[in-house]
Amino acid sequence: MYIPARFSPILFSALLSAIMVCIVSAFVLAISQGIHTGFAGQWFKSCITTWPIAFPTVAIVAPMVRRIVGRLTR
């Protein structure tokens, strides 16, 4: 199954934001509350509630960051 190339920016934003949310929320939860019995459920709830914010943020910010990187590198 392939996704048309025109959807690449959306797919990139979805995957990057999902990966970042999973990693960061697990890290913050482990640091603030430790790994405990309900950790997995709490982590999943954290991911589900923060991803709707992370996805559009990455979708909006990524093109700007690419332009900045393009100006700073040769």
N, CA, C, O and CB atoms as a CASP TS submission, in Angstrom:
PFRMAT TS
TARGET T0000
AUTHOR 0000-0000-0000
METHOD Language model
MODEL 1
PARENT N/A
ATOM      1  N   MET     1       0.838  -1.177   0.000  1.00  0.00           N
ATOM      2  CA  MET     1       0.000   0.000   0.000  1.00  0.00           C
ATOM      3  C   MET     1       0.889   1.249   0.000  1.00  0.00           C
ATOM      4  O   MET     1       1.746   1.417   0.868  1.00  0.00           O
ATOM      5  CB  MET     1      -0.957  -0.007   1.220  1.00  0.00           C
ATOM      6  N   TYR     2       0.675   2.094  -0.959  1.00  0.00           N
ATOM      7  CA  TYR     2       1.434   3.338  -1.044  1.00  0.00           C
ATOM      8  C   TYR     2       0.494   4.526  -0.915  1.00  0.00           C
ATOM      9  O   TYR     2      -0.665   4.479  -1.327  1.00  0.00           O
ATOM     10  CB  TYR     2       2.221   3.412  -2.368  1.00  0.00           C
ATOM     11  N   ILE     3       1.019   5.568  -0.344  1.00  0.00           N
ATOM     12  CA  ILE     3       0.284   6.822  -0.217  1.00  0.00           C
ATOM     13  C   ILE     3       0.844   7.771  -1.272  1.00  0.00           C
ATOM     14  O   ILE     3       2.062   7.853  -1.430  1.00  0.00           O
ATOM     15  CB  ILE     3       0.405   7.432   1.241  1.00  0.00           C
ATOM     16  N   PRO     4      -0.008   8.487  -1.994  1.00  0.00           N
ATOM     17  CA  PRO     4       0.495   9.407  -3.013  1.00  0.00           C
ATOM     18  C   PRO     4       1.469  10.431  -2.434  1.00  0.00           C
ATOM     19  O   PRO     4       1.305  10.888  -1.303  1.00  0.00           O
ATOM     20  CB  PRO     4      -0.665  10.124  -3.683  1.00  0.00           C
ATOM     21  N   ALA     5       2.475  10.781  -3.214  1.00  0.00           N
ATOM     22  CA  ALA     5       3.544  11.680  -2.757  1.00  0.00           C
ATOM     23  C   ALA     5       3.021  13.050  -2.330  1.00  0.00           C
ATOM     24  O   ALA     5       3.649  13.723  -1.513  1.00  0.00           O
ATOM     25  CB  ALA     5       4.575  11.855  -3.855  1.00  0.00           C
ATOM     26  N   ARG     6       1.895  13.461  -2.867  1.00  0.00           N
ATOM     27  CA  ARG     6       1.372  14.789  -2.501  1.00  0.00           C
ATOM     28  C   ARG     6       0.980  14.862  -1.022  1.00  0.00           C
ATOM     29  O   ARG     6       0.842  15.950  -0.464  1.00  0.00           O
ATOM     30  CB  ARG     6       0.157  15.138  -3.372  1.00  0.00           C
ATOM     31  N   PHE     7       0.805  13.708  -0.401  1.00  0.00           N
ATOM     32  CA  PHE     7       0.471  13.672   1.021  1.00  0.00           C
ATOM     33  C   PHE     7       1.708  13.548   1.919  1.00  0.00           C
ATOM     34  O   PHE     7       1.574  13.387   3.132  1.00  0.00           O
ATOM     35  CB  PHE     7      -0.473  12.519   1.294  1.00  0.00           C
ATOM     36  N   SER     8       2.885  13.619   1.346  1.00  0.00           N
ATOM     37  CA  SER     8       4.129  13.472   2.118  1.00  0.00           C
ATOM     38  C   SER     8       4.236  14.439   3.295  1.00  0.00           C
ATOM     39  O   SER     8       4.583  14.004   4.393  1.00  0.00           O
ATOM     40  CB  SER     8       5.314  13.670   1.210  1.00  0.00           C
ATOM     41  N   PRO     9       3.952  15.738   3.117  1.00  0.00           N
ATOM     42  CA  PRO     9       4.068  16.645   4.277  1.00  0.00           C
ATOM     43  C   PRO     9       3.129  16.274   5.416  1.00  0.00           C
ATOM     44  O   PRO     9       3.507  16.376   6.583  1.00  0.00           O
ATOM     45  CB  PRO     9       3.788  18.073   3.848  1.00  0.00           C
ATOM     46  N   ILE    10       1.918  15.848   5.098  1.00  0.00           N
ATOM     47  CA  ILE    10       0.963  15.464   6.143  1.00  0.00           C
ATOM     48  C   ILE    10       1.417  14.180   6.832  1.00  0.00           C
ATOM     49  O   ILE    10       1.363  14.079   8.057  1.00  0.00           O
ATOM     50  CB  ILE    10      -0.451  15.281   5.547  1.00  0.00           C
ATOM     51  N   LEU    11       1.861  13.204   6.049  1.00  0.00           N
ATOM     52  CA  LEU    11       2.343  11.948   6.619  1.00  0.00           C
ATOM     53  C   LEU    11       3.575  12.187   7.488  1.00  0.00           C
ATOM     54  O   LEU    11       3.689  11.619   8.575  1.00  0.00           O
ATOM     55  CB  LEU    11       2.668  10.940   5.503  1.00  0.00           C
ATOM     56  N   PHE    12       4.490  13.021   7.017  1.00  0.00           N
ATOM     57  CA  PHE    12       5.675  13.375   7.795  1.00  0.00           C
ATOM     58  C   PHE    12       5.263  13.980   9.132  1.00  0.00           C
ATOM     59  O   PHE    12       5.770  13.580  10.180  1.00  0.00           O
ATOM     60  CB  PHE    12       6.567  14.360   7.011  1.00  0.00           C
ATOM     61  N   SER    13       4.344  14.942   9.097  1.00  0.00           N
ATOM     62  CA  SER    13       3.892  15.606  10.322  1.00  0.00           C
ATOM     63  C   SER    13       3.211  14.631  11.269  1.00  0.00           C
ATOM     64  O   SER    13       3.427  14.681  12.480  1.00  0.00           O
ATOM     65  CB  SER    13       2.941  16.748   9.985  1.00  0.00           C
ATOM     66  N   ALA    14       2.394  13.749  10.723  1.00  0.00           N
ATOM     67  CA  ALA    14       1.692  12.776  11.562  1.00  0.00           C
ATOM     68  C   ALA    14       2.664  11.825  12.247  1.00  0.00           C
ATOM     69  O   ALA    14       2.566  11.586  13.451  1.00  0.00           O
ATOM     70  CB  ALA    14       0.691  11.980  10.727  1.00  0.00           C
ATOM     71  N   LEU    15       3.604  11.284  11.476  1.00  0.00           N
ATOM     72  CA  LEU    15       4.560  10.327  12.047  1.00  0.00           C
ATOM     73  C   LEU    15       5.513  10.995  13.034  1.00  0.00           C
ATOM     74  O   LEU    15       5.736  10.480  14.130  1.00  0.00           O
ATOM     75  CB  LEU    15       5.361   9.655  10.934  1.00  0.00           C
ATOM     76  N   LEU    16       6.070  12.133  12.651  1.00  0.00           N
ATOM     77  CA  LEU    16       7.008  12.817  13.545  1.00  0.00           C
ATOM     78  C   LEU    16       6.329  13.221  14.844  1.00  0.00           C
ATOM     79  O   LEU    16       6.884  13.015  15.923  1.00  0.00           O
ATOM     80  CB  LEU    16       7.600  14.051  12.859  1.00  0.00           C
ATOM     81  N   SER    17       5.136  13.793  14.752  1.00  0.00           N
ATOM     82  CA  SER    17       4.456  14.223  15.970  1.00  0.00           C
ATOM     83  C   SER    17       4.067  13.032  16.841  1.00  0.00           C
ATOM     84  O   SER    17       4.165  13.113  18.066  1.00  0.00           O
ATOM     85  CB  SER    17       3.216  15.043  15.620  1.00  0.00           C
ATOM     86  N   ALA    18       3.633  11.937  16.240  1.00  0.00           N
ATOM     87  CA  ALA    18       3.268  10.751  17.028  1.00  0.00           C
ATOM     88  C   ALA    18       4.481  10.173  17.756  1.00  0.00           C
ATOM     89  O   ALA    18       4.397   9.822  18.933  1.00  0.00           O
ATOM     90  CB  ALA    18       2.644   9.678  16.121  1.00  0.00           C
ATOM     91  N   ILE    19       5.599  10.077  17.053  1.00  0.00           N
ATOM     92  CA  ILE    19       6.822   9.547  17.674  1.00  0.00           C
ATOM     93  C   ILE    19       7.291  10.460  18.803  1.00  0.00           C
ATOM     94  O   ILE    19       7.636   9.991  19.888  1.00  0.00           O
ATOM     95  CB  ILE    19       7.941   9.388  16.623  1.00  0.00           C
ATOM     96  N   MET    20       7.302  11.760  18.540  1.00  0.00           N
ATOM     97  CA  MET    20       7.756  12.714  19.565  1.00  0.00           C
ATOM     98  C   MET    20       6.844  12.695  20.788  1.00  0.00           C
ATOM     99  O   MET    20       7.326  12.685  21.921  1.00  0.00           O
ATOM    100  CB  MET    20       7.815  14.136  18.983  1.00  0.00           C
ATOM    101  N   VAL    21       5.535  12.688  20.567  1.00  0.00           N
ATOM    102  CA  VAL    21       4.586  12.665  21.683  1.00  0.00           C
ATOM    103  C   VAL    21       4.785  11.416  22.528  1.00  0.00           C
ATOM    104  O   VAL    21       4.789  11.495  23.756  1.00  0.00           O
ATOM    105  CB  VAL    21       3.139  12.731  21.166  1.00  0.00           C
ATOM    106  N   CYS    22       4.948  10.269  21.889  1.00  0.00           N
ATOM    107  CA  CYS    22       5.140   9.019  22.638  1.00  0.00           C
ATOM    108  C   CYS    22       6.406   9.062  23.488  1.00  0.00           C
ATOM    109  O   CYS    22       6.386   8.684  24.659  1.00  0.00           O
ATOM    110  CB  CYS    22       5.203   7.829  21.678  1.00  0.00           C
ATOM    111  N   ILE    23       7.490   9.515  22.903  1.00  0.00           N
ATOM    112  CA  ILE    23       8.763   9.546  23.623  1.00  0.00           C
ATOM    113  C   ILE    23       8.751  10.580  24.742  1.00  0.00           C
ATOM    114  O   ILE    23       9.113  10.279  25.880  1.00  0.00           O
ATOM    115  CB  ILE    23       9.906   9.841  22.660  1.00  0.00           C
ATOM    116  N   VAL    24       8.335  11.792  24.414  1.00  0.00           N
ATOM    117  CA  VAL    24       8.376  12.878  25.405  1.00  0.00           C
ATOM    118  C   VAL    24       7.390  12.633  26.540  1.00  0.00           C
ATOM    119  O   VAL    24       7.723  12.856  27.704  1.00  0.00           O
ATOM    120  CB  VAL    24       8.073  14.223  24.736  1.00  0.00           C
ATOM    121  N   SER    25       6.189  12.180  26.220  1.00  0.00           N
ATOM    122  CA  SER    25       5.224  11.953  27.293  1.00  0.00           C
ATOM    123  C   SER    25       5.664  10.818  28.218  1.00  0.00           C
ATOM    124  O   SER    25       5.459  10.894  29.429  1.00  0.00           O
ATOM    125  CB  SER    25       3.850  11.644  26.706  1.00  0.00           C
ATOM    126  N   ALA    26       6.265   9.772  27.661  1.00  0.00           N
ATOM    127  CA  ALA    26       6.777   8.690  28.509  1.00  0.00           C
ATOM    128  C   ALA    26       7.903   9.198  29.409  1.00  0.00           C
ATOM    129  O   ALA    26       7.963   8.855  30.589  1.00  0.00           O
ATOM    130  CB  ALA    26       7.277   7.512  27.643  1.00  0.00           C
ATOM    131  N   PHE    27       8.784  10.009  28.853  1.00  0.00           N
ATOM    132  CA  PHE    27       9.904  10.554  29.627  1.00  0.00           C
ATOM    133  C   PHE    27       9.403  11.450  30.757  1.00  0.00           C
ATOM    134  O   PHE    27       9.814  11.297  31.907  1.00  0.00           O
ATOM    135  CB  PHE    27      10.857  11.342  28.713  1.00  0.00           C
ATOM    136  N   VAL    28       8.514  12.384  30.423  1.00  0.00           N
ATOM    137  CA  VAL    28       8.011  13.318  31.438  1.00  0.00           C
ATOM    138  C   VAL    28       7.226  12.572  32.512  1.00  0.00           C
ATOM    139  O   VAL    28       7.363  12.868  33.699  1.00  0.00           O
ATOM    140  CB  VAL    28       7.122  14.402  30.787  1.00  0.00           C
ATOM    141  N   LEU    29       6.424  11.628  32.113  1.00  0.00           N
ATOM    142  CA  LEU    29       5.644  10.859  33.081  1.00  0.00           C
ATOM    143  C   LEU    29       6.561  10.046  33.994  1.00  0.00           C
ATOM    144  O   LEU    29       6.330   9.991  35.202  1.00  0.00           O
ATOM    145  CB  LEU    29       4.656   9.931  32.358  1.00  0.00           C
ATOM    146  N   ALA    30       7.586   9.419  33.442  1.00  0.00           N
ATOM    147  CA  ALA    30       8.519   8.624  34.248  1.00  0.00           C
ATOM    148  C   ALA    30       9.305   9.509  35.216  1.00  0.00           C
ATOM    149  O   ALA    30       9.543   9.127  36.362  1.00  0.00           O
ATOM    150  CB  ALA    30       9.489   7.850  33.337  1.00  0.00           C
ATOM    151  N   ILE    31       9.704  10.685  34.749  1.00  0.00           N
ATOM    152  CA  ILE    31      10.459  11.598  35.622  1.00  0.00           C
ATOM    153  C   ILE    31       9.571  12.159  36.735  1.00  0.00           C
ATOM    154  O   ILE    31       9.992  12.241  37.889  1.00  0.00           O
ATOM    155  CB  ILE    31      11.062  12.754  34.798  1.00  0.00           C
ATOM    156  N   SER    32       8.347  12.542  36.383  1.00  0.00           N
ATOM    157  CA  SER    32       7.499  13.205  37.372  1.00  0.00           C
ATOM    158  C   SER    32       6.817  12.235  38.342  1.00  0.00           C
ATOM    159  O   SER    32       6.633  12.564  39.513  1.00  0.00           O
ATOM    160  CB  SER    32       6.452  14.020  36.666  1.00  0.00           C
ATOM    161  N   GLN    33       6.440  11.041  37.866  1.00  0.00           N
ATOM    162  CA  GLN    33       5.692  10.139  38.735  1.00  0.00           C
ATOM    163  C   GLN    33       6.345   8.780  38.920  1.00  0.00           C
ATOM    164  O   GLN    33       5.894   7.980  39.739  1.00  0.00           O
ATOM    165  CB  GLN    33       4.321   9.950  38.194  1.00  0.00           C
ATOM    166  N   GLY    34       7.393   8.515  38.172  1.00  0.00           N
ATOM    167  CA  GLY    34       8.029   7.210  38.249  1.00  0.00           C
ATOM    168  C   GLY    34       7.239   6.175  37.459  1.00  0.00           C
ATOM    169  O   GLY    34       6.101   6.414  37.056  1.00  0.00           O
ATOM    170  N   ILE    35       7.855   5.040  37.250  1.00  0.00           N
ATOM    171  CA  ILE    35       7.176   3.951  36.552  1.00  0.00           C
ATOM    172  C   ILE    35       6.422   3.138  37.597  1.00  0.00           C
ATOM    173  O   ILE    35       7.016   2.561  38.508  1.00  0.00           O
ATOM    174  CB  ILE    35       8.192   3.052  35.748  1.00  0.00           C
ATOM    175  N   HIS    36       5.115   3.105  37.448  1.00  0.00           N
ATOM    176  CA  HIS    36       4.247   2.474  38.438  1.00  0.00           C
ATOM    177  C   HIS    36       3.239   1.569  37.742  1.00  0.00           C
ATOM    178  O   HIS    36       3.283   1.408  36.522  1.00  0.00           O
ATOM    179  CB  HIS    36       3.521   3.538  39.290  1.00  0.00           C
ATOM    180  N   THR    37       2.344   0.987  38.501  1.00  0.00           N
ATOM    181  CA  THR    37       1.397   0.014  37.981  1.00  0.00           C
ATOM    182  C   THR    37       0.525   0.577  36.861  1.00  0.00           C
ATOM    183  O   THR    37       0.305  -0.110  35.863  1.00  0.00           O
ATOM    184  CB  THR    37       0.524  -0.489  39.097  1.00  0.00           C
ATOM    185  N   GLY    38       0.033   1.779  36.990  1.00  0.00           N
ATOM    186  CA  GLY    38      -0.843   2.361  35.980  1.00  0.00           C
ATOM    187  C   GLY    38      -0.118   3.183  34.938  1.00  0.00           C
ATOM    188  O   GLY    38      -0.738   3.967  34.220  1.00  0.00           O
ATOM    189  N   PHE    39       1.198   3.010  34.849  1.00  0.00           N
ATOM    190  CA  PHE    39       2.018   3.836  33.949  1.00  0.00           C
ATOM    191  C   PHE    39       1.564   3.739  32.495  1.00  0.00           C
ATOM    192  O   PHE    39       1.407   4.766  31.835  1.00  0.00           O
ATOM    193  CB  PHE    39       3.478   3.424  34.051  1.00  0.00           C
ATOM    194  N   ALA    40       1.354   2.540  31.991  1.00  0.00           N
ATOM    195  CA  ALA    40       1.010   2.362  30.575  1.00  0.00           C
ATOM    196  C   ALA    40      -0.300   3.057  30.218  1.00  0.00           C
ATOM    197  O   ALA    40      -0.390   3.721  29.185  1.00  0.00           O
ATOM    198  CB  ALA    40       0.913   0.876  30.239  1.00  0.00           C
ATOM    199  N   GLY    41      -1.305   2.908  31.059  1.00  0.00           N
ATOM    200  CA  GLY    41      -2.587   3.555  30.807  1.00  0.00           C
ATOM    201  C   GLY    41      -2.494   5.065  30.863  1.00  0.00           C
ATOM    202  O   GLY    41      -3.071   5.766  30.032  1.00  0.00           O
ATOM    203  N   GLN    42      -1.770   5.555  31.840  1.00  0.00           N
ATOM    204  CA  GLN    42      -1.594   7.001  31.979  1.00  0.00           C
ATOM    205  C   GLN    42      -0.782   7.552  30.807  1.00  0.00           C
ATOM    206  O   GLN    42      -1.076   8.635  30.302  1.00  0.00           O
ATOM    207  CB  GLN    42      -0.899   7.339  33.319  1.00  0.00           C
ATOM    208  N   TRP    43       0.228   6.816  30.377  1.00  0.00           N
ATOM    209  CA  TRP    43       1.052   7.222  29.232  1.00  0.00           C
ATOM    210  C   TRP    43       0.211   7.272  27.968  1.00  0.00           C
ATOM    211  O   TRP    43       0.310   8.224  27.193  1.00  0.00           O
ATOM    212  CB  TRP    43       2.241   6.256  29.043  1.00  0.00           C
ATOM    213  N   PHE    44      -0.625   6.246  27.750  1.00  0.00           N
ATOM    214  CA  PHE    44      -1.490   6.214  26.569  1.00  0.00           C
ATOM    215  C   PHE    44      -2.450   7.399  26.575  1.00  0.00           C
ATOM    216  O   PHE    44      -2.637   8.046  25.544  1.00  0.00           O
ATOM    217  CB  PHE    44      -2.277   4.892  26.511  1.00  0.00           C
ATOM    218  N   LYS    45      -3.054   7.689  27.715  1.00  0.00           N
ATOM    219  CA  LYS    45      -3.973   8.826  27.825  1.00  0.00           C
ATOM    220  C   LYS    45      -3.243  10.131  27.535  1.00  0.00           C
ATOM    221  O   LYS    45      -3.786  11.019  26.878  1.00  0.00           O
ATOM    222  CB  LYS    45      -4.614   8.873  29.226  1.00  0.00           C
ATOM    223  N   SER    46      -2.019  10.246  28.024  1.00  0.00           N
ATOM    224  CA  SER    46      -1.217  11.438  27.760  1.00  0.00           C
ATOM    225  C   SER    46      -0.928  11.593  26.273  1.00  0.00           C
ATOM    226  O   SER    46      -1.002  12.697  25.732  1.00  0.00           O
ATOM    227  CB  SER    46       0.092  11.379  28.543  1.00  0.00           C
ATOM    228  N   CYS    47      -0.602  10.494  25.620  1.00  0.00           N
ATOM    229  CA  CYS    47      -0.329  10.545  24.170  1.00  0.00           C
ATOM    230  C   CYS    47      -1.563  10.954  23.389  1.00  0.00           C
ATOM    231  O   CYS    47      -1.483  11.788  22.487  1.00  0.00           O
ATOM    232  CB  CYS    47       0.171   9.186  23.667  1.00  0.00           C
ATOM    233  N   ILE    48      -2.697  10.375  23.730  1.00  0.00           N
ATOM    234  CA  ILE    48      -3.946  10.655  23.015  1.00  0.00           C
ATOM    235  C   ILE    48      -4.382  12.105  23.195  1.00  0.00           C
ATOM    236  O   ILE    48      -4.937  12.701  22.272  1.00  0.00           O
ATOM    237  CB  ILE    48      -5.052   9.717  23.497  1.00  0.00           C
ATOM    238  N   THR    49      -4.140  12.674  24.363  1.00  0.00           N
ATOM    239  CA  THR    49      -4.576  14.047  24.606  1.00  0.00           C
ATOM    240  C   THR    49      -3.611  15.091  24.056  1.00  0.00           C
ATOM    241  O   THR    49      -4.028  16.210  23.758  1.00  0.00           O
ATOM    242  CB  THR    49      -4.758  14.266  26.080  1.00  0.00           C
ATOM    243  N   THR    50      -2.340  14.755  23.917  1.00  0.00           N
ATOM    244  CA  THR    50      -1.375  15.749  23.429  1.00  0.00           C
ATOM    245  C   THR    50      -1.124  15.674  21.928  1.00  0.00           C
ATOM    246  O   THR    50      -0.692  16.663  21.336  1.00  0.00           O
ATOM    247  CB  THR    50      -0.073  15.581  24.152  1.00  0.00           C
ATOM    248  N   TRP    51      -1.379  14.537  21.298  1.00  0.00           N
ATOM    249  CA  TRP    51      -1.107  14.419  19.864  1.00  0.00           C
ATOM    250  C   TRP    51      -1.930  15.388  19.017  1.00  0.00           C
ATOM    251  O   TRP    51      -1.400  15.922  18.044  1.00  0.00           O
ATOM    252  CB  TRP    51      -1.376  13.006  19.411  1.00  0.00           C
ATOM    253  N   PRO    52      -3.204  15.642  19.341  1.00  0.00           N
ATOM    254  CA  PRO    52      -3.949  16.616  18.534  1.00  0.00           C
ATOM    255  C   PRO    52      -3.359  18.028  18.562  1.00  0.00           C
ATOM    256  O   PRO    52      -3.655  18.832  17.678  1.00  0.00           O
ATOM    257  CB  PRO    52      -5.372  16.672  19.009  1.00  0.00           C
ATOM    258  N   ILE    53      -2.551  18.334  19.534  1.00  0.00           N
ATOM    259  CA  ILE    53      -1.853  19.625  19.571  1.00  0.00           C
ATOM    260  C   ILE    53      -0.539  19.517  18.799  1.00  0.00           C
ATOM    261  O   ILE    53      -0.182  20.421  18.044  1.00  0.00           O
ATOM    262  CB  ILE    53      -1.588  20.075  21.042  1.00  0.00           C
ATOM    263  N   ALA    54       0.172  18.421  18.987  1.00  0.00           N
ATOM    264  CA  ALA    54       1.486  18.247  18.361  1.00  0.00           C
ATOM    265  C   ALA    54       1.394  18.143  16.839  1.00  0.00           C
ATOM    266  O   ALA    54       2.233  18.708  16.137  1.00  0.00           O
ATOM    267  CB  ALA    54       2.165  17.006  18.916  1.00  0.00           C
ATOM    268  N   PHE    55       0.397  17.437  16.320  1.00  0.00           N
ATOM    269  CA  PHE    55       0.292  17.220  14.881  1.00  0.00           C
ATOM    270  C   PHE    55       0.164  18.527  14.095  1.00  0.00           C
ATOM    271  O   PHE    55       0.971  18.759  13.194  1.00  0.00           O
ATOM    272  CB  PHE    55      -0.895  16.331  14.584  1.00  0.00           C
ATOM    273  N   PRO    56      -0.805  19.385  14.391  1.00  0.00           N
ATOM    274  CA  PRO    56      -0.866  20.631  13.618  1.00  0.00           C
ATOM    275  C   PRO    56       0.330  21.547  13.871  1.00  0.00           C
ATOM    276  O   PRO    56       0.734  22.307  12.990  1.00  0.00           O
ATOM    277  CB  PRO    56      -2.143  21.372  13.944  1.00  0.00           C
ATOM    278  N   THR    57       0.894  21.471  15.081  1.00  0.00           N
ATOM    279  CA  THR    57       2.076  22.282  15.365  1.00  0.00           C
ATOM    280  C   THR    57       3.226  21.879  14.454  1.00  0.00           C
ATOM    281  O   THR    57       3.874  22.741  13.861  1.00  0.00           O
ATOM    282  CB  THR    57       2.488  22.144  16.840  1.00  0.00           C
ATOM    283  N   VAL    58       3.488  20.591  14.336  1.00  0.00           N
ATOM    284  CA  VAL    58       4.554  20.119  13.451  1.00  0.00           C
ATOM    285  C   VAL    58       4.230  20.465  12.000  1.00  0.00           C
ATOM    286  O   VAL    58       5.115  20.872  11.248  1.00  0.00           O
ATOM    287  CB  VAL    58       4.757  18.594  13.607  1.00  0.00           C
ATOM    288  N   ALA    59       2.970  20.309  11.604  1.00  0.00           N
ATOM    289  CA  ALA    59       2.579  20.607  10.232  1.00  0.00           C
ATOM    290  C   ALA    59       2.825  22.071   9.884  1.00  0.00           C
ATOM    291  O   ALA    59       3.192  22.388   8.753  1.00  0.00           O
ATOM    292  CB  ALA    59       1.114  20.262  10.016  1.00  0.00           C
ATOM    293  N   ILE    60       2.628  22.953  10.841  1.00  0.00           N
ATOM    294  CA  ILE    60       2.823  24.390  10.605  1.00  0.00           C
ATOM    295  C   ILE    60       4.290  24.783  10.735  1.00  0.00           C
ATOM    296  O   ILE    60       4.791  25.583   9.944  1.00  0.00           O
ATOM    297  CB  ILE    60       1.979  25.211  11.587  1.00  0.00           C
ATOM    298  N   VAL    61       4.971  24.232  11.715  1.00  0.00           N
ATOM    299  CA  VAL    61       6.348  24.649  12.019  1.00  0.00           C
ATOM    300  C   VAL    61       7.386  24.011  11.091  1.00  0.00           C
ATOM    301  O   VAL    61       8.392  24.650  10.781  1.00  0.00           O
ATOM    302  CB  VAL    61       6.681  24.301  13.457  1.00  0.00           C
ATOM    303  N   ALA    62       7.174  22.787  10.645  1.00  0.00           N
ATOM    304  CA  ALA    62       8.184  22.071   9.843  1.00  0.00           C
ATOM    305  C   ALA    62       8.623  22.829   8.592  1.00  0.00           C
ATOM    306  O   ALA    62       9.825  22.910   8.340  1.00  0.00           O
ATOM    307  CB  ALA    62       7.645  20.724   9.434  1.00  0.00           C
ATOM    308  N   PRO    63       7.707  23.389   7.794  1.00  0.00           N
ATOM    309  CA  PRO    63       8.171  24.134   6.615  1.00  0.00           C
ATOM    310  C   PRO    63       9.037  25.348   6.970  1.00  0.00           C
ATOM    311  O   PRO    63       9.997  25.659   6.265  1.00  0.00           O
ATOM    312  CB  PRO    63       6.978  24.593   5.802  1.00  0.00           C
ATOM    313  N   MET    64       8.693  26.028   8.063  1.00  0.00           N
ATOM    314  CA  MET    64       9.503  27.179   8.498  1.00  0.00           C
ATOM    315  C   MET    64      10.890  26.719   8.924  1.00  0.00           C
ATOM    316  O   MET    64      11.890  27.357   8.595  1.00  0.00           O
ATOM    317  CB  MET    64       8.811  27.930   9.662  1.00  0.00           C
ATOM    318  N   VAL    65      10.949  25.628   9.646  1.00  0.00           N
ATOM    319  CA  VAL    65      12.242  25.103  10.101  1.00  0.00           C
ATOM    320  C   VAL    65      13.088  24.665   8.909  1.00  0.00           C
ATOM    321  O   VAL    65      14.298  24.891   8.895  1.00  0.00           O
ATOM    322  CB  VAL    65      12.037  23.918  11.075  1.00  0.00           C
ATOM    323  N   ARG    66      12.467  24.044   7.913  1.00  0.00           N
ATOM    324  CA  ARG    66      13.212  23.650   6.710  1.00  0.00           C
ATOM    325  C   ARG    66      13.806  24.864   6.007  1.00  0.00           C
ATOM    326  O   ARG    66      14.947  24.820   5.548  1.00  0.00           O
ATOM    327  CB  ARG    66      12.302  22.882   5.743  1.00  0.00           C
ATOM    328  N   ARG    67      13.033  25.955   5.921  1.00  0.00           N
ATOM    329  CA  ARG    67      13.561  27.185   5.298  1.00  0.00           C
ATOM    330  C   ARG    67      14.722  27.755   6.096  1.00  0.00           C
ATOM    331  O   ARG    67      15.723  28.176   5.517  1.00  0.00           O
ATOM    332  CB  ARG    67      12.455  28.242   5.167  1.00  0.00           C
ATOM    333  N   ILE    68      14.602  27.774   7.404  1.00  0.00           N
ATOM    334  CA  ILE    68      15.676  28.295   8.267  1.00  0.00           C
ATOM    335  C   ILE    68      16.934  27.441   8.107  1.00  0.00           C
ATOM    336  O   ILE    68      18.035  27.974   7.972  1.00  0.00           O
ATOM    337  CB  ILE    68      15.224  28.320   9.760  1.00  0.00           C
ATOM    338  N   VAL    69      16.771  26.133   8.122  1.00  0.00           N
ATOM    339  CA  VAL    69      17.915  25.226   7.946  1.00  0.00           C
ATOM    340  C   VAL    69      18.539  25.439   6.561  1.00  0.00           C
ATOM    341  O   VAL    69      19.761  25.423   6.420  1.00  0.00           O
ATOM    342  CB  VAL    69      17.474  23.736   8.122  1.00  0.00           C
ATOM    343  N   GLY    70      17.708  25.634   5.559  1.00  0.00           N
ATOM    344  CA  GLY    70      18.222  25.889   4.215  1.00  0.00           C
ATOM    345  C   GLY    70      19.049  27.152   4.131  1.00  0.00           C
ATOM    346  O   GLY    70      20.021  27.212   3.379  1.00  0.00           O
ATOM    347  N   ARG    71      18.671  28.165   4.898  1.00  0.00           N
ATOM    348  CA  ARG    71      19.434  29.422   4.926  1.00  0.00           C
ATOM    349  C   ARG    71      20.721  29.312   5.724  1.00  0.00           C
ATOM    350  O   ARG    71      21.694  30.010   5.442  1.00  0.00           O
ATOM    351  CB  ARG    71      18.586  30.529   5.503  1.00  0.00           C
ATOM    352  N   LEU    72      20.726  28.436   6.720  1.00  0.00           N
ATOM    353  CA  LEU    72      21.894  28.310   7.592  1.00  0.00           C
ATOM    354  C   LEU    72      22.927  27.312   7.089  1.00  0.00           C
ATOM    355  O   LEU    72      24.058  27.291   7.574  1.00  0.00           O
ATOM    356  CB  LEU    72      21.455  27.910   8.961  1.00  0.00           C
ATOM    357  N   THR    73      22.551  26.494   6.129  1.00  0.00           N
ATOM    358  CA  THR    73      23.467  25.468   5.634  1.00  0.00           C
ATOM    359  C   THR    73      23.743  25.687   4.156  1.00  0.00           C
ATOM    360  O   THR    73      22.998  26.369   3.452  1.00  0.00           O
ATOM    361  CB  THR    73      22.891  24.058   5.870  1.00  0.00           C
ATOM    362  N   ARG    74      24.825  25.095   3.716  1.00  0.00           N
ATOM    363  CA  ARG    74      25.178  25.157   2.294  1.00  0.00           C
ATOM    364  C   ARG    74      25.553  23.791   1.808  1.00  0.00           C
ATOM    365  O   ARG    74      25.885  23.622   0.635  1.00  0.00           O
ATOM    366  CB  ARG    74      26.326  26.142   2.044  1.00  0.00           C
TER
END
